[in-house]
Amino acid sequence: MSAPRETPLSAQGREGWIICFSGVVRREALRFFQQKERFVAALVRPLVWLFIFAAGFRAVLGVSLMQPYQTYVLYEVYVLPGLCAMIVLFQGMQSALSMVYDRETGAMRTLLVSPYPRWFLLTAKLAGAVLISVLQVYAFLAVAWAYGIRPPVWGLVTVLPALILSGMLLGAIGLLLSSTISQLENFAGVMNFVIFPMFFASSALYPLWRVREGSPILADIAEANPFTHCVELIRYALYMQVNWSSFWAVLATGALFLGAAFWAYDPARGMMARRRG
């Protein structure tokens, strides 16, 4: 009687997938912690908005009673979720930059010759970027807490799934963009046409009802902006609520961009094939 064939989902096979996944995530984490200036830079941007701009805009941009808040809030309280989402956005773009850098140095070629599927390797790299962004957000929330901006304690727990979903979406956008950038020098220009429009044309800095008072067209653009839904998902999660419309929008657009990124990195069909051709 012949021995049964080993299936890909055998215990040994599963262990190999776990080792590969954790190895890619650990590589991303080590790269981040070895570059301490990245951690400082990631906190400086939102802290400048929180300590300087929010203080200056407090009298001009007072926020009236609105969901999910139970009372009138100061501007720095309103802007906190948007700044958390900004950290996730910049980390997603930083991960895209590392993809371009790895492609130029040949490190990505070493990764992609692995016997594991390319979509799995890209997902592992994306998971590493999400982990780093979550750590950065919690460090920022700790500073904000010390500054006196204190969402509910349990909100710091319920916001975690929102941060992960938002990180996957914004990281997938970065992955897709990295497949279209052939040289590291072109990265900054492309990112300026992505990061700043996404951030400023959203509900991160001001409520959409206030935007609509000044420009209905801009308000419509902001409502269609995936980053707006990331901000609102984080905002409601910080107060232990779920914005279901934003949840489904982030989930759907995240799956769409992630699938497009997998296609773009397919050596037979995507951008990689066009570049080689």
NORNORGI-V379911 format. One line per field, one symbol per residue. ss: DSSP state (2 for helix, 1 for strand, 0 for the rest). phi: phi as a letter, one per 40 degrees, with the letter a starting at -180 (. if undefined). burial: + if it has 16 or more other ideal C-beta (glycine too) atoms within 10 Angstrom, else -. Layout:
ss=???
phi=???
burial=???
This chain:
ss=0000000000222222222222222222222222022222222222222222222220000010000000001022222222222222222222222222222220222222000002222222222222222222222222222220000000222222222222222222222222220002222222220022222200000002222222022222222202222222222222000002222222222222222222220000002222220
phi=.ccccccdccdcccccccccccccccccccccccbcccccccccdccccccbcccccdccbcbccaccccacbccccccdcccccccccccccccccccccccccgcccccccdccdcccccccccccccdcccccccccccccccchcbcddccccccddcccccccccccccccccccccbccccccccccbcccccccaccbaccccccccaccccccccccdcdccccccdcccbfbbccccdcccccccccccccccccccccbcccccccc
burial=-------------------++--++--+---+-----+---++--+--++--++--+---+-+----+----++++++++++++++++++++++++++++-++----+--++-----+--+++++++++++++++++--++--+----+-+---++-++--++++++++++++++++++-+-----+--++--++--++-++++++-+--+-------+--++-+++++++++++++++---+--++-++--++--++-+++-++----+++-----
